[in-house]
């Protein structure tokens, strides 16, 4: 498990779907990785560091309901159950792991 503060200090790139962690040598390396991921269909989300909670958050909208979502490298929770209920998200059965991008249906 890598700590979020260490990840932040190293400017680490985390690719959850491919189980990769990258440490760019330069800002150009980081930008090149961004471009590659976007060209594969990924979306770029701005992460904001919360100094009080000492963690990153992203903002987004689900079913028209705006939310602030924590970024985690260790949690299996994708969506807070209270927010999911508020946004009208129908929850499916619980799974024991992640599906890699190439294993997802559709």
Secondary structure as GFF3:
##gff-version 3
##sequence-region A 1 106
A	DSSP	alpha_helix	4	10	.	.	.	ID=ss1
A	DSSP	beta_strand	12	15	.	.	.	ID=ss2
A	DSSP	beta_strand	20	23	.	.	.	ID=ss3
A	DSSP	alpha_helix	27	39	.	.	.	ID=ss4
A	DSSP	beta_strand	48	50	.	.	.	ID=ss5
A	DSSP	beta_strand	55	62	.	.	.	ID=ss6
A	DSSP	beta_strand	65	70	.	.	.	ID=ss7
A	DSSP	alpha_helix	81	86	.	.	.	ID=ss8
A	DSSP	three_ten_helix	101	103	.	.	.	ID=ss9
###
